[in-house]
Amino acid sequence: MTIIGWIILGLLAGAIAKFLLPGRDPGGFIGTTLIGIAGAFIGGWISSRWLDHPITKDFYDGTTWASAIGGSLVLLIAYRLLFGHSRN
């Protein structure tokens, strides 16, 4: 999968993470989108590095999607914990 594919996957993973964790985010839509992209990259890296599942070139691989969504959820939770109370 190319970098553009990972960005698209990250956008969708960020939207799914936002759907699974509703509420106000400190960064709004743009922040959630960037967290989704970063989560896709980090989730893919963790999946290939420690879970022994290499990154495939297939966009529709379920494990790739699960790792991207999982990475997005972890980053979204961490972001809310760190910066969630700064905006009222």
C-alpha positions in Angstrom: 0.0 0.0 0.0 1.3 3.5 -0.8 1.5 6.5 1.4 -1.7 7.8 -0.1 -3.4 4.5 0.8 -2.2 4.8 4.4 -3.5 8.4 4.6 -6.9 7.4 3.3 -6.9 4.4 5.7 -5.9 6.8 8.5 -8.7 9.2 7.6 -11.3 6.4 7.8 -9.7 4.9 10.9 -9.9 8.3 12.6 -13.5 8.7 11.7 -14.3 5.2 13.1 -12.3 5.9 16.2 -14.3 9.2 16.6 -17.5 7.2 16.2 -16.4 4.7 18.8 -15.4 7.4 21.2 -17.9 10.2 20.9 -17.4 13.5 22.6 -15.6 16.7 22.3 -12.0 16.5 21.1 -9.6 19.3 21.9 -8.5 19.4 18.2 -11.8 19.2 16.5 -12.2 17.5 13.2 -8.7 18.3 11.9 -7.1 17.0 15.1 -9.1 13.8 15.0 -8.2 13.4 11.3 -4.5 13.8 12.0 -4.7 11.4 15.0 -6.3 8.9 12.7 -3.5 9.2 10.1 -0.8 8.9 12.8 -2.7 6.0 14.4 -2.8 4.1 11.1 0.9 4.5 10.8 1.7 3.5 14.4 -0.8 0.7 14.4 0.7 -0.7 11.2 4.2 -0.4 12.6 3.2 -2.2 15.8 1.4 -4.9 13.8 4.4 -5.6 11.6 7.0 -5.2 14.4 5.6 -7.0 17.4 2.5 -8.9 16.3 4.3 -10.7 13.4 1.8 -9.5 10.8 3.6 -7.9 7.9 2.1 -4.9 6.2 0.3 -6.1 3.1 -0.3 -4.3 -0.1 -4.0 -5.1 0.2 -6.2 -2.1 1.2 -9.0 -4.5 2.3 -7.0 -6.6 4.8 -8.9 -6.9 8.0 -5.8 -7.0 10.2 -4.5 -3.8 8.6 -7.8 -2.1 9.4 -7.9 -3.4 12.9 -4.4 -2.2 13.6 -5.1 1.2 12.1 -8.3 1.6 14.1 -6.6 0.4 17.3 -3.7 2.8 16.8 -6.2 5.6 16.3 -8.2 4.7 19.4 -5.0 4.6 21.5 -3.8 8.0 20.2 -7.3 9.5 20.6 -7.5 8.4 24.2 -4.0 9.6 25.0 -4.7 12.9 23.3 -7.9 13.4 25.3 -6.1 12.5 28.5 -3.3 15.0 27.8 -5.3 17.9 26.3 -8.9 17.2 27.1 -9.4 19.6 29.9 -7.7 22.6 28.2 -10.9 23.5 26.3 -14.2 24.2 28.0 
